Amino acid sequence: MTHFNKGSSHRLSAEVKNKIASKYDDQAEEDLHNWIEAVTGMSTGTNFQLGLKDGIILCELRNKIQPGSVKRVNESSLN
């Protein structure tokens, strides 16, 4: 049995995270943040990514773009 997670996986993980972070576009995030709030009428709060994490706003956005595409939105407070 081969173990793929041996060795420098932590270092690789850090390298990948750094590469992703270096490509992140803060202006694109702000534009998207404003657009989603304008379309849905819902606030994502100050932390855009955390505000989308539970999926409720994304489901609302989907239903605004294509009505009825999300039949039921689970609004669990556990997310």
All heavy atoms as a GROMACS GRO file, in nm:
protein
  616
    1MET      N    1   0.085  -0.118   0.000
    1MET     CA    2   0.000   0.000   0.000
    1MET      C    3   0.089   0.124   0.000
    1MET      O    4   0.180   0.138   0.079
    1MET     CB    5  -0.090  -0.003   0.124
    1MET     CG    6  -0.179   0.115   0.136
    1MET     SD    7  -0.285   0.090   0.281
    1MET     CE    8  -0.399   0.216   0.252
    2THR      N    9   0.062   0.217  -0.088
    2THR     CA   10   0.140   0.340  -0.100
    2THR      C   11   0.078   0.448  -0.015
    2THR      O   12  -0.043   0.466  -0.014
    2THR     CB   13   0.146   0.386  -0.246
    2THR    OG1   14   0.194   0.279  -0.326
    2THR    CG2   15   0.233   0.507  -0.262
    3HIS      N   16   0.161   0.524   0.055
    3HIS     CA   17   0.114   0.635   0.138
    3HIS      C   18   0.152   0.765   0.069
    3HIS      O   19   0.268   0.802   0.064
    3HIS     CB   20   0.176   0.629   0.278
    3HIS     CG   21   0.133   0.508   0.354
    3HIS    ND1   22   0.011   0.499   0.415
    3HIS    CD2   23   0.195   0.390   0.376
    3HIS    CE1   24   0.000   0.382   0.474
    3HIS    NE2   25   0.110   0.313   0.450
    4PHE      N   26   0.052   0.836   0.018
    4PHE     CA   27   0.077   0.960  -0.054
    4PHE      C   28   0.095   1.078   0.039
    4PHE      O   29   0.145   1.182  -0.002
    4PHE     CB   30  -0.037   0.988  -0.152
    4PHE     CG   31  -0.044   0.888  -0.262
    4PHE    CD1   32  -0.142   0.790  -0.261
    4PHE    CD2   33   0.048   0.889  -0.366
    4PHE    CE1   34  -0.150   0.696  -0.363
    4PHE    CE2   35   0.040   0.795  -0.467
    4PHE     CZ   36  -0.058   0.699  -0.466
    5ASN      N   37   0.055   1.066   0.162
    5ASN     CA   38   0.060   1.180   0.254
    5ASN      C   39   0.185   1.183   0.341
    5ASN      O   40   0.186   1.246   0.444
    5ASN     CB   41  -0.065   1.180   0.344
    5ASN     CG   42  -0.189   1.209   0.262
    5ASN    OD1   43  -0.184   1.280   0.164
    5ASN    ND2   44  -0.300   1.152   0.303
    6LYS      N   45   0.288   1.115   0.301
    6LYS     CA   46   0.413   1.116   0.377
    6LYS      C   47   0.503   1.228   0.328
    6LYS      O   48   0.488   1.279   0.219
    6LYS     CB   49   0.488   0.983   0.360
    6LYS     CG   50   0.433   0.872   0.442
    6LYS     CD   51   0.526   0.754   0.436
    6LYS     CE   52   0.489   0.653   0.541
    6LYS     NZ   53   0.586   0.544   0.545
    7GLY      N   54   0.597   1.266   0.411
    7GLY     CA   55   0.699   1.359   0.367
    7GLY      C   56   0.658   1.504   0.380
    7GLY      O   57   0.610   1.547   0.484
    8SER      N   58   0.679   1.579   0.273
    8SER     CA   59   0.666   1.725   0.278
    8SER      C   60   0.524   1.773   0.245
    8SER      O   61   0.508   1.878   0.186
    8SER     CB   62   0.766   1.788   0.182
    8SER     OG   63   0.735   1.747   0.050
    9SER      N   64   0.423   1.700   0.284
    9SER     CA   65   0.287   1.741   0.251
    9SER      C   66   0.249   1.872   0.317
    9SER      O   67   0.177   1.952   0.260
    9SER     CB   68   0.186   1.632   0.288
    9SER     OG   69   0.185   1.612   0.427
   10HIS      N   70   0.300   1.896   0.439
   10HIS     CA   71   0.270   2.023   0.506
   10HIS      C   72   0.331   2.139   0.430
   10HIS      O   73   0.268   2.241   0.408
   10HIS     CB   74   0.321   2.021   0.650
   10HIS     CG   75   0.299   2.150   0.720
   10HIS    ND1   76   0.173   2.194   0.755
   10HIS    CD2   77   0.384   2.247   0.758
   10HIS    CE1   78   0.183   2.311   0.813
   10HIS    NE2   79   0.311   2.346   0.817
   11ARG      N   80   0.453   2.124   0.387
   11ARG     CA   81   0.520   2.229   0.310
   11ARG      C   82   0.448   2.253   0.179
   11ARG      O   83   0.426   2.366   0.139
   11ARG     CB   84   0.666   2.190   0.283
   11ARG     CG   85   0.744   2.298   0.208
   11ARG     CD   86   0.887   2.254   0.184
   11ARG     NE   87   0.894   2.130   0.112
   11ARG     CZ   88   0.912   2.122  -0.020
   11ARG    NH1   89   0.928   2.230  -0.091
   11ARG    NH2   90   0.916   2.005  -0.080
   12LEU      N   91   0.408   2.147   0.111
   12LEU     CA   92   0.335   2.160  -0.014
   12LEU      C   93   0.203   2.232   0.009
   12LEU      O   94   0.165   2.321  -0.066
   12LEU     CB   95   0.310   2.022  -0.076
   12LEU     CG   96   0.231   2.022  -0.206
   12LEU    CD1   97   0.305   2.102  -0.313
   12LEU    CD2   98   0.208   1.881  -0.254
   13SER      N   99   0.136   2.196   0.116
   13SER     CA  100   0.010   2.261   0.148
   13SER      C  101   0.030   2.411   0.167
   13SER      O  102  -0.049   2.492   0.118
   13SER     CB  103  -0.050   2.199   0.273
   13SER     OG  104  -0.169   2.262   0.308
   14ALA      N  105   0.133   2.450   0.237
   14ALA     CA  106   0.162   2.591   0.259
   14ALA      C  107   0.196   2.660   0.127
   14ALA      O  108   0.153   2.774   0.104
   14ALA     CB  109   0.277   2.607   0.358
   15GLU      N  110   0.270   2.593   0.040
   15GLU     CA  111   0.304   2.650  -0.089
   15GLU      C  112   0.179   2.673  -0.173
   15GLU      O  113   0.165   2.777  -0.237
   15GLU     CB  114   0.401   2.559  -0.164
   15GLU     CG  115   0.541   2.560  -0.107
   15GLU     CD  116   0.632   2.458  -0.177
   15GLU    OE1  117   0.591   2.402  -0.281
   15GLU    OE2  118   0.742   2.436  -0.126
   16VAL      N  119   0.090   2.577  -0.173
   16VAL     CA  120  -0.035   2.588  -0.249
   16VAL      C  121  -0.119   2.702  -0.194
   16VAL      O  122  -0.172   2.784  -0.270
   16VAL     CB  123  -0.113   2.455  -0.248
   16VAL    CG1  124  -0.252   2.473  -0.306
   16VAL    CG2  125  -0.036   2.348  -0.324
   17LYS      N  126  -0.131   2.710  -0.063
   17LYS     CA  127  -0.208   2.819  -0.001
   17LYS      C  128  -0.150   2.955  -0.037
   17LYS      O  129  -0.222   3.049  -0.065
   17LYS     CB  130  -0.214   2.801   0.150
   17LYS     CG  131  -0.305   2.690   0.195
   17LYS     CD  132  -0.303   2.676   0.346
   17LYS     CE  133  -0.387   2.559   0.390
   17LYS     NZ  134  -0.386   2.542   0.535
   18ASN      N  135  -0.018   2.966  -0.034
   18ASN     CA  136   0.048   3.093  -0.068
   18ASN      C  137   0.026   3.130  -0.214
   18ASN      O  138   0.004   3.246  -0.246
   18ASN     CB  139   0.197   3.088  -0.037
   18ASN     CG  140   0.224   3.090   0.111
   18ASN    OD1  141   0.144   3.138   0.190
   18ASN    ND2  142   0.338   3.037   0.151
   19LYS      N  143   0.029   3.030  -0.302
   19LYS     CA  144   0.007   3.056  -0.444
   19LYS      C  145  -0.136   3.104  -0.468
   19LYS      O  146  -0.159   3.199  -0.544
   19LYS     CB  147   0.035   2.930  -0.526
   19LYS     CG  148   0.028   2.952  -0.675
   19LYS     CD  149   0.071   2.830  -0.750
   19LYS     CE  150   0.070   2.857  -0.901
   19LYS     NZ  151   0.115   2.740  -0.976
   20ILE      N  152  -0.232   3.039  -0.404
   20ILE     CA  153  -0.372   3.079  -0.417
   20ILE      C  154  -0.391   3.221  -0.363
   20ILE      O  155  -0.455   3.305  -0.426
   20ILE     CB  156  -0.464   2.978  -0.346
   20ILE    CG1  157  -0.464   2.846  -0.421
   20ILE    CG2  158  -0.606   3.033  -0.333
   20ILE    CD1  159  -0.532   2.732  -0.347
   21ALA      N  160  -0.333   3.248  -0.247
   21ALA     CA  161  -0.347   3.380  -0.185
   21ALA      C  162  -0.286   3.488  -0.272
   21ALA      O  163  -0.339   3.600  -0.280
   21ALA     CB  164  -0.282   3.380  -0.047
   22SER      N  165  -0.177   3.459  -0.340
   22SER     CA  166  -0.111   3.561  -0.423
   22SER      C  167  -0.195   3.595  -0.546
   22SER      O  168  -0.180   3.703  -0.602
   22SER     CB  169   0.028   3.514  -0.467
   22SER     OG  170   0.018   3.411  -0.564
   23LYS      N  171  -0.283   3.507  -0.587
   23LYS     CA  172  -0.368   3.531  -0.704
   23LYS      C  173  -0.503   3.590  -0.667
   23LYS      O  174  -0.582   3.624  -0.754
   23LYS     CB  175  -0.390   3.400  -0.780
   23LYS     CG  176  -0.265   3.347  -0.845
   23LYS     CD  177  -0.294   3.221  -0.922
   23LYS     CE  178  -0.170   3.169  -0.991
   23LYS     NZ  179  -0.201   3.052  -1.074
   24TYR      N  180  -0.533   3.602  -0.538
   24TYR     CA  181  -0.663   3.650  -0.493
   24TYR      C  182  -0.681   3.797  -0.528
   24TYR      O  183  -0.592   3.878  -0.505
   24TYR     CB  184  -0.680   3.629  -0.342
   24TYR     CG  185  -0.824   3.633  -0.300
   24TYR    CD1  186  -0.903   3.520  -0.312
   24TYR    CD2  187  -0.880   3.750  -0.252
   24TYR    CE1  188  -1.036   3.524  -0.276
   24TYR    CE2  189  -1.014   3.754  -0.216
   24TYR     CZ  190  -1.090   3.641  -0.228
   24TYR     OH  191  -1.223   3.645  -0.193
   25ASP      N  192  -0.795   3.830  -0.585
   25ASP     CA  193  -0.824   3.966  -0.631
   25ASP      C  194  -0.924   4.031  -0.536
   25ASP      O  195  -1.044   4.002  -0.542
   25ASP     CB  196  -0.878   3.960  -0.773
   25ASP     CG  197  -0.897   4.096  -0.836
   25ASP    OD1  198  -0.904   4.197  -0.764
   25ASP    OD2  199  -0.905   4.100  -0.960
   26ASP      N  200  -0.876   4.120  -0.450
   26ASP     CA  201  -0.962   4.185  -0.352
   26ASP      C  202  -1.069   4.272  -0.418
   26ASP      O  203  -1.181   4.281  -0.370
   26ASP     CB  204  -0.878   4.270  -0.256
   26ASP     CG  205  -0.793   4.184  -0.163
   26ASP    OD1  206  -0.841   4.079  -0.118
   26ASP    OD2  207  -0.678   4.224  -0.135
   27GLN      N  208  -1.034   4.336  -0.530
   27GLN     CA  209  -1.131   4.421  -0.600
   27GLN      C  210  -1.244   4.335  -0.658
   27GLN      O  211  -1.361   4.373  -0.652
   27GLN     CB  212  -1.064   4.503  -0.711
   27GLN     CG  213  -1.161   4.597  -0.782
   27GLN     CD  214  -1.223   4.699  -0.688
   27GLN    OE1  215  -1.152   4.765  -0.613
   27GLN    NE2  216  -1.354   4.714  -0.692
   28ALA      N  217  -1.210   4.219  -0.713
   28ALA     CA  218  -1.313   4.129  -0.766
   28ALA      C  219  -1.405   4.081  -0.655
   28ALA      O  220  -1.526   4.070  -0.673
   28ALA     CB  221  -1.248   4.010  -0.837
   29GLU      N  222  -1.346   4.054  -0.537
   29GLU     CA  223  -1.429   4.014  -0.423
   29GLU      C  224  -1.526   4.125  -0.385
   29GLU      O  225  -1.645   4.100  -0.363
   29GLU     CB  226  -1.343   3.979  -0.301
   29GLU     CG  227  -1.428   3.943  -0.180
   29GLU     CD  228  -1.348   3.919  -0.054
   29GLU    OE1  229  -1.253   3.838  -0.058
   29GLU    OE2  230  -1.382   3.981   0.049
   30GLU      N  231  -1.478   4.248  -0.379
   30GLU     CA  232  -1.564   4.360  -0.343
   30GLU      C  233  -1.676   4.379  -0.445
   30GLU      O  234  -1.792   4.401  -0.409
   30GLU     CB  235  -1.482   4.488  -0.331
   30GLU     CG  236  -1.564   4.607  -0.286
   30GLU     CD  237  -1.482   4.733  -0.271
   30GLU    OE1  238  -1.358   4.724  -0.260
   30GLU    OE2  239  -1.543   4.841  -0.271
   31ASP      N  240  -1.642   4.368  -0.574
   31ASP     CA  241  -1.743   4.381  -0.680
   31ASP      C  242  -1.848   4.271  -0.668
   31ASP      O  243  -1.968   4.298  -0.679
   31ASP     CB  244  -1.678   4.376  -0.818
   31ASP     CG  245  -1.588   4.496  -0.846
   31ASP    OD1  246  -1.598   4.597  -0.774
   31ASP    OD2  247  -1.507   4.487  -0.941
   32LEU      N  248  -1.804   4.149  -0.648
   32LEU     CA  249  -1.896   4.036  -0.634
   32LEU      C  250  -1.982   4.051  -0.509
   32LEU      O  251  -2.103   4.026  -0.512
   32LEU     CB  252  -1.817   3.905  -0.629
   32LEU     CG  253  -1.899   3.776  -0.627
   32LEU    CD1  254  -1.988   3.767  -0.750
   32LEU    CD2  255  -1.806   3.656  -0.619
   33HIS      N  256  -1.920   4.093  -0.400
   33HIS     CA  257  -1.990   4.117  -0.274
   33HIS      C  258  -2.105   4.216  -0.296
   33HIS      O  259  -2.219   4.190  -0.258
   33HIS     CB  260  -1.888   4.172  -0.174
   33HIS     CG  261  -1.939   4.194  -0.036
   33HIS    ND1  262  -1.858   4.226   0.068
   33HIS    CD2  263  -2.063   4.191   0.018
   33HIS    CE1  264  -1.927   4.241   0.178
   33HIS    NE2  265  -2.053   4.221   0.150
   34ASN      N  266  -2.075   4.329  -0.360
   34ASN     CA  267  -2.176   4.431  -0.387
   34ASN      C  268  -2.286   4.379  -0.479
   34ASN      O  269  -2.404   4.406  -0.457
   34ASN     CB  270  -2.112   4.556  -0.446
   34ASN     CG  271  -2.022   4.626  -0.347
   34ASN    OD1  272  -2.040   4.616  -0.225
   34ASN    ND2  273  -1.922   4.697  -0.398
   35TRP      N  274  -2.249   4.303  -0.582
   35TRP     CA  275  -2.346   4.250  -0.677
   35TRP      C  276  -2.440   4.150  -0.609
   35TRP      O  277  -2.562   4.158  -0.626
   35TRP     CB  278  -2.274   4.185  -0.795
   35TRP     CG  279  -2.368   4.125  -0.894
   35TRP    CD1  280  -2.446   4.192  -0.985
   35TRP    CD2  281  -2.396   3.986  -0.912
   35TRP    NE1  282  -2.520   4.102  -1.058
   35TRP    CE2  283  -2.491   3.974  -1.015
   35TRP    CE3  284  -2.349   3.870  -0.850
   35TRP    CZ2  285  -2.540   3.852  -1.059
   35TRP    CZ3  286  -2.398   3.748  -0.894
   35TRP    CH2  287  -2.493   3.739  -0.997
   36ILE      N  288  -2.385   4.058  -0.532
   36ILE     CA  289  -2.468   3.958  -0.463
   36ILE      C  290  -2.565   4.025  -0.368
   36ILE      O  291  -2.684   3.991  -0.364
   36ILE     CB  292  -2.381   3.853  -0.390
   36ILE    CG1  293  -2.312   3.763  -0.491
   36ILE    CG2  294  -2.465   3.770  -0.292
   36ILE    CD1  295  -2.212   3.665  -0.432
   37GLU      N  296  -2.518   4.124  -0.293
   37GLU     CA  297  -2.607   4.195  -0.200
   37GLU      C  298  -2.714   4.273  -0.275
   37GLU      O  299  -2.829   4.279  -0.232
   37GLU     CB  300  -2.526   4.285  -0.107
   37GLU     CG  301  -2.449   4.206  -0.004
   37GLU     CD  302  -2.379   4.292   0.100
   37GLU    OE1  303  -2.370   4.416   0.083
   37GLU    OE2  304  -2.334   4.235   0.201
   38ALA      N  305  -2.680   4.332  -0.390
   38ALA     CA  306  -2.778   4.407  -0.469
   38ALA      C  307  -2.885   4.314  -0.528
   38ALA      O  308  -3.003   4.346  -0.525
   38ALA     CB  309  -2.708   4.484  -0.581
   39VAL      N  310  -2.844   4.199  -0.577
   39VAL     CA  311  -2.938   4.105  -0.638
   39VAL      C  312  -3.028   4.039  -0.535
   39VAL      O  313  -3.149   4.027  -0.554
   39VAL     CB  314  -2.863   3.998  -0.721
   39VAL    CG1  315  -2.957   3.887  -0.768
   39VAL    CG2  316  -2.793   4.062  -0.840
   40THR      N  317  -2.969   3.996  -0.422
   40THR     CA  318  -3.046   3.920  -0.323
   40THR      C  319  -3.116   4.009  -0.221
   40THR      O  320  -3.214   3.966  -0.160
   40THR     CB  321  -2.956   3.823  -0.245
   40THR    OG1  322  -2.859   3.896  -0.171
   40THR    CG2  323  -2.889   3.723  -0.338
   41GLY      N  324  -3.063   4.128  -0.198
   41GLY     CA  325  -3.116   4.212  -0.091
   41GLY      C  326  -3.074   4.164   0.047
   41GLY      O  327  -3.128   4.208   0.148
   42MET      N  328  -2.978   4.072   0.051
   42MET     CA  329  -2.929   4.016   0.177
   42MET      C  330  -2.786   4.062   0.200
   42MET      O  331  -2.709   4.078   0.105
   42MET     CB  332  -2.934   3.863   0.172
   42MET     CG  333  -3.073   3.807   0.150
   42MET     SD  334  -3.071   3.628   0.124
   42MET     CE  335  -3.053   3.572   0.293
   43SER      N  336  -2.749   4.079   0.326
   43SER     CA  337  -2.614   4.120   0.362
   43SER      C  338  -2.528   3.998   0.394
   43SER      O  339  -2.572   3.909   0.466
   43SER     CB  340  -2.617   4.212   0.483
   43SER     OG  341  -2.485   4.240   0.525
   44THR      N  342  -2.407   3.997   0.339
   44THR     CA  343  -2.313   3.890   0.371
   44THR      C  344  -2.233   3.923   0.496
   44THR      O  345  -2.156   3.840   0.543
   44THR     CB  346  -2.215   3.865   0.254
   44THR    OG1  347  -2.142   3.983   0.230
   44THR    CG2  348  -2.288   3.820   0.131
   45GLY      N  349  -2.248   4.044   0.548
   45GLY     CA  350  -2.171   4.087   0.664
   45GLY      C  351  -2.034   4.137   0.624
   45GLY      O  352  -2.006   4.157   0.506
   46THR      N  353  -1.949   4.155   0.721
   46THR     CA  354  -1.817   4.211   0.694
   46THR      C  355  -1.719   4.108   0.638
   46THR      O  356  -1.626   4.143   0.567
   46THR     CB  357  -1.756   4.274   0.821
   46THR    OG1  358  -1.752   4.175   0.923
   46THR    CG2  359  -1.839   4.392   0.868
   47ASN      N  360  -1.739   3.980   0.671
   47ASN     CA  361  -1.653   3.874   0.618
   47ASN      C  362  -1.728   3.804   0.505
   47ASN      O  363  -1.812   3.718   0.528
   47ASN     CB  364  -1.616   3.775   0.728
   47ASN     CG  365  -1.516   3.671   0.681
   47ASN    OD1  366  -1.517   3.628   0.566
   47ASN    ND2  367  -1.430   3.629   0.771
   48PHE      N  368  -1.698   3.842   0.382
   48PHE     CA  369  -1.769   3.793   0.264
   48PHE      C  370  -1.770   3.641   0.255
   48PHE      O  371  -1.875   3.579   0.237
   48PHE     CB  372  -1.706   3.854   0.139
   48PHE     CG  373  -1.769   3.813   0.009
   48PHE    CD1  374  -1.902   3.841  -0.017
   48PHE    CD2  375  -1.696   3.748  -0.087
   48PHE    CE1  376  -1.960   3.806  -0.137
   48PHE    CE2  377  -1.752   3.711  -0.207
   48PHE     CZ  378  -1.885   3.741  -0.233
   49GLN      N  379  -1.655   3.579   0.269
   49GLN     CA  380  -1.646   3.433   0.255
   49GLN      C  381  -1.725   3.362   0.365
   49GLN      O  382  -1.797   3.266   0.338
   49GLN     CB  383  -1.500   3.388   0.256
   49GLN     CG  384  -1.425   3.437   0.134
   49GLN     CD  385  -1.278   3.403   0.139
   49GLN    OE1  386  -1.234   3.324   0.223
   49GLN    NE2  387  -1.200   3.463   0.051
   50LEU      N  388  -1.715   3.410   0.487
   50LEU     CA  389  -1.789   3.350   0.598
   50LEU      C  390  -1.940   3.371   0.579
   50LEU      O  391  -2.019   3.282   0.610
   50LEU     CB  392  -1.743   3.411   0.730
   50LEU     CG  393  -1.795   3.346   0.857
   50LEU    CD1  394  -1.757   3.198   0.863
   50LEU    CD2  395  -1.741   3.418   0.979
   51GLY      N  396  -1.978   3.486   0.523
   51GLY     CA  397  -2.118   3.514   0.499
   51GLY      C  398  -2.182   3.422   0.396
   51GLY      O  399  -2.303   3.401   0.397
   52LEU      N  400  -2.102   3.366   0.308
   52LEU     CA  401  -2.152   3.274   0.205
   52LEU      C  402  -2.142   3.128   0.246
   52LEU      O  403  -2.200   3.041   0.182
   52LEU     CB  404  -2.076   3.295   0.074
   52LEU     CG  405  -2.087   3.432   0.009
   52LEU    CD1  406  -2.002   3.436  -0.117
   52LEU    CD2  407  -2.231   3.468  -0.021
   53LYS      N  408  -2.069   3.100   0.353
   53LYS     CA  409  -2.033   2.964   0.391
   53LYS      C  410  -2.153   2.871   0.410
   53LYS      O  411  -2.150   2.757   0.366
   53LYS     CB  412  -1.949   2.965   0.518
   53LYS     CG  413  -1.896   2.829   0.557
   53LYS     CD  414  -1.808   2.837   0.678
   53LYS     CE  415  -1.759   2.699   0.716
   53LYS     NZ  416  -1.673   2.702   0.833
   54ASP      N  417  -2.261   2.920   0.473
   54ASP     CA  418  -2.374   2.831   0.499
   54ASP      C  419  -2.461   2.806   0.376
   54ASP      O  420  -2.548   2.720   0.376
   54ASP     CB  421  -2.459   2.881   0.616
   54ASP     CG  422  -2.530   3.011   0.589
   54ASP    OD1  423  -2.529   3.060   0.474
   54ASP    OD2  424  -2.588   3.066   0.684
   55GLY      N  425  -2.439   2.882   0.268
   55GLY     CA  426  -2.508   2.857   0.143
   55GLY      C  427  -2.644   2.924   0.128
   55GLY      O  428  -2.702   2.921   0.020
   56ILE      N  429  -2.695   2.984   0.233
   56ILE     CA  430  -2.829   3.043   0.227
   56ILE      C  431  -2.834   3.157   0.126
   56ILE      O  432  -2.924   3.162   0.041
   56ILE     CB  433  -2.873   3.091   0.367
   56ILE    CG1  434  -2.890   2.970   0.460
   56ILE    CG2  435  -3.002   3.172   0.359
   56ILE    CD1  436  -2.910   3.006   0.605
   57ILE      N  437  -2.738   3.246   0.130
   57ILE     CA  438  -2.735   3.359   0.037
   57ILE      C  439  -2.712   3.309  -0.106
   57ILE      O  440  -2.772   3.359  -0.201
   57ILE     CB  441  -2.629   3.463   0.078
   57ILE    CG1  442  -2.672   3.528   0.212
   57ILE    CG2  443  -2.609   3.568  -0.029
   57ILE    CD1  444  -2.569   3.621   0.272
   58LEU      N  445  -2.630   3.206  -0.122
   58LEU     CA  446  -2.605   3.152  -0.254
   58LEU      C  447  -2.731   3.087  -0.312
   58LEU      O  448  -2.759   3.100  -0.432
   58LEU     CB  449  -2.490   3.051  -0.250
   58LEU     CG  450  -2.354   3.111  -0.217
   58LEU    CD1  451  -2.250   3.001  -0.199
   58LEU    CD2  452  -2.310   3.211  -0.322
   59CYS      N  453  -2.810   3.021  -0.228
   59CYS     CA  454  -2.937   2.964  -0.274
   59CYS      C  455  -3.034   3.074  -0.314
   59CYS      O  456  -3.103   3.063  -0.415
   59CYS     CB  457  -2.998   2.876  -0.166
   59CYS     SG  458  -2.911   2.721  -0.138
   60GLU      N  459  -3.038   3.180  -0.236
   60GLU     CA  460  -3.123   3.295  -0.268
   60GLU      C  461  -3.080   3.357  -0.400
   60GLU      O  462  -3.164   3.391  -0.485
   60GLU     CB  463  -3.117   3.398  -0.156
   60GLU     CG  464  -3.203   3.518  -0.177
   60GLU     CD  465  -3.352   3.491  -0.175
   60GLU    OE1  466  -3.394   3.390  -0.114
   60GLU    OE2  467  -3.427   3.570  -0.235
   61LEU      N  468  -2.949   3.371  -0.421
   61LEU     CA  469  -2.896   3.425  -0.546
   61LEU      C  470  -2.938   3.337  -0.664
   61LEU      O  471  -2.985   3.386  -0.766
   61LEU     CB  472  -2.744   3.436  -0.539
   61LEU     CG  473  -2.673   3.486  -0.664
   61LEU    CD1  474  -2.713   3.629  -0.696
   61LEU    CD2  475  -2.522   3.475  -0.646
   62ARG      N  476  -2.923   3.207  -0.647
   62ARG     CA  477  -2.961   3.112  -0.753
   62ARG      C  478  -3.109   3.126  -0.787
   62ARG      O  479  -3.147   3.126  -0.904
   62ARG     CB  480  -2.928   2.970  -0.707
   62ARG     CG  481  -2.971   2.862  -0.799
   62ARG     CD  482  -2.893   2.864  -0.927
   62ARG     NE  483  -2.951   2.766  -1.016
   62ARG     CZ  484  -2.891   2.711  -1.117
   62ARG    NH1  485  -2.768   2.744  -1.144
   62ARG    NH2  486  -2.951   2.624  -1.193
   63ASN      N  487  -3.193   3.141  -0.686
   63ASN     CA  488  -3.336   3.155  -0.711
   63ASN      C  489  -3.370   3.290  -0.774
   63ASN      O  490  -3.469   3.300  -0.846
   63ASN     CB  491  -3.416   3.135  -0.582
   63ASN     CG  492  -3.438   2.989  -0.552
   63ASN    OD1  493  -3.442   2.905  -0.641
   63ASN    ND2  494  -3.452   2.956  -0.425
   64LYS      N  495  -3.292   3.393  -0.749
   64LYS     CA  496  -3.314   3.522  -0.815
   64LYS      C  497  -3.276   3.513  -0.963
   64LYS      O  498  -3.342   3.572  -1.048
   64LYS     CB  499  -3.232   3.633  -0.748
   64LYS     CG  500  -3.274   3.665  -0.609
   64LYS     CD  501  -3.403   3.744  -0.607
   64LYS     CE  502  -3.434   3.786  -0.464
   64LYS     NZ  503  -3.552   3.869  -0.454
   65ILE      N  504  -3.170   3.440  -0.992
   65ILE     CA  505  -3.124   3.426  -1.131
   65ILE      C  506  -3.215   3.331  -1.208
   65ILE      O  507  -3.250   3.358  -1.323
   65ILE     CB  508  -2.978   3.378  -1.134
   65ILE    CG1  509  -2.887   3.486  -1.075
   65ILE    CG2  510  -2.934   3.341  -1.275
   65ILE    CD1  511  -2.745   3.442  -1.051
   66GLN      N  512  -3.250   3.219  -1.146
   66GLN     CA  513  -3.337   3.119  -1.209
   66GLN      C  514  -3.442   3.077  -1.106
   66GLN      O  515  -3.419   2.985  -1.026
   66GLN     CB  516  -3.256   2.998  -1.255
   66GLN     CG  517  -3.338   2.898  -1.332
   66GLN     CD  518  -3.253   2.783  -1.384
   66GLN    OE1  519  -3.132   2.778  -1.362
   66GLN    NE2  520  -3.316   2.691  -1.451
   67PRO      N  521  -3.557   3.146  -1.104
   67PRO     CA  522  -3.659   3.121  -1.003
   67PRO      C  523  -3.699   2.973  -0.994
   67PRO      O  524  -3.715   2.905  -1.094
   67PRO     CB  525  -3.777   3.206  -1.050
   67PRO     CG  526  -3.714   3.317  -1.128
   67PRO     CD  527  -3.596   3.253  -1.196
   68GLY      N  528  -3.710   2.926  -0.870
   68GLY     CA  529  -3.751   2.789  -0.844
   68GLY      C  530  -3.642   2.685  -0.857
   68GLY      O  531  -3.667   2.567  -0.842
   69SER      N  532  -3.519   2.728  -0.885
   69SER     CA  533  -3.412   2.630  -0.905
   69SER      C  534  -3.367   2.563  -0.775
   69SER      O  535  -3.321   2.450  -0.776
   69SER     CB  536  -3.292   2.693  -0.976
   69SER     OG  537  -3.242   2.800  -0.902
   70VAL      N  538  -3.383   2.634  -0.664
   70VAL     CA  539  -3.355   2.574  -0.532
   70VAL      C  540  -3.489   2.565  -0.461
   70VAL      O  541  -3.548   2.664  -0.424
   70VAL     CB  542  -3.255   2.660  -0.450
   70VAL    CG1  543  -3.232   2.599  -0.313
   70VAL    CG2  544  -3.123   2.676  -0.525
   71LYS      N  545  -3.538   2.443  -0.447
   71LYS     CA  546  -3.672   2.420  -0.395
   71LYS      C  547  -3.684   2.450  -0.245
   71LYS      O  548  -3.782   2.505  -0.199
   71LYS     CB  549  -3.718   2.276  -0.419
   71LYS     CG  550  -3.712   2.235  -0.565
   71LYS     CD  551  -3.814   2.306  -0.648
   71LYS     CE  552  -3.810   2.253  -0.790
   71LYS     NZ  553  -3.847   2.351  -0.888
   72ARG      N  554  -3.584   2.407  -0.170
   72ARG     CA  555  -3.589   2.424  -0.025
   72ARG      C  556  -3.450   2.464   0.024
   72ARG      O  557  -3.350   2.400  -0.009
   72ARG     CB  558  -3.631   2.293   0.042
   72ARG     CG  559  -3.651   2.305   0.192
   72ARG     CD  560  -3.705   2.175   0.253
   72ARG     NE  561  -3.608   2.068   0.250
   72ARG     CZ  562  -3.521   2.043   0.349
   72ARG    NH1  563  -3.519   2.119   0.455
   72ARG    NH2  564  -3.438   1.942   0.341
   73VAL      N  565  -3.447   2.567   0.106
   73VAL     CA  566  -3.320   2.614   0.163
   73VAL      C  567  -3.317   2.575   0.310
   73VAL      O  568  -3.405   2.613   0.386
   73VAL     CB  569  -3.306   2.768   0.149
   73VAL    CG1  570  -3.177   2.814   0.213
   73VAL    CG2  571  -3.313   2.808   0.003
   74ASN      N  572  -3.219   2.494   0.346
   74ASN     CA  573  -3.205   2.452   0.485
   74ASN      C  574  -3.135   2.562   0.562
   74ASN      O  575  -3.019   2.593   0.539
   74ASN     CB  576  -3.122   2.323   0.491
   74ASN     CG  577  -3.107   2.270   0.632
   74ASN    OD1  578  -3.169   2.321   0.725
   74ASN    ND2  579  -3.024   2.170   0.648
   75GLU      N  580  -3.205   2.625   0.655
   75GLU     CA  581  -3.150   2.736   0.731
   75GLU      C  582  -3.104   2.691   0.869
   75GLU      O  583  -3.140   2.750   0.970
   75GLU     CB  584  -3.252   2.849   0.739
   75GLU     CG  585  -3.283   2.904   0.603
   75GLU     CD  586  -3.367   3.031   0.608
   75GLU    OE1  587  -3.369   3.099   0.712
   75GLU    OE2  588  -3.428   3.063   0.505
   76SER      N  589  -3.024   2.588   0.874
   76SER     CA  590  -2.971   2.535   1.000
   76SER      C  591  -2.874   2.632   1.062
   76SER      O  592  -2.792   2.694   0.994
   76SER     CB  593  -2.900   2.402   0.973
   76SER     OG  594  -2.833   2.361   1.089
   77SER      N  595  -2.882   2.647   1.192
   77SER     CA  596  -2.788   2.735   1.262
   77SER      C  597  -2.659   2.663   1.297
   77SER      O  598  -2.571   2.719   1.359
   77SER     CB  599  -2.853   2.789   1.389
   77SER     OG  600  -2.885   2.682   1.476
   78LEU      N  601  -2.646   2.537   1.257
   78LEU     CA  602  -2.528   2.460   1.289
   78LEU      C  603  -2.412   2.485   1.193
   78LEU      O  604  -2.301   2.445   1.219
   78LEU     CB  605  -2.562   2.310   1.289
   78LEU     CG  606  -2.666   2.267   1.391
   78LEU    CD1  607  -2.697   2.119   1.374
   78LEU    CD2  608  -2.618   2.295   1.531
   79ASN      N  609  -2.438   2.550   1.082
   79ASN     CA  610  -2.333   2.572   0.982
   79ASN      C  611  -2.245   2.677   1.028
   79ASN      O  612  -2.183   2.751   1.035
   79ASN     CB  613  -2.391   2.606   0.846
   79ASN     CG  614  -2.466   2.490   0.789
   79ASN    OD1  615  -2.438   2.376   0.820
   79ASN    ND2  616  -2.564   2.518   0.704
   0.00000   0.00000   0.00000
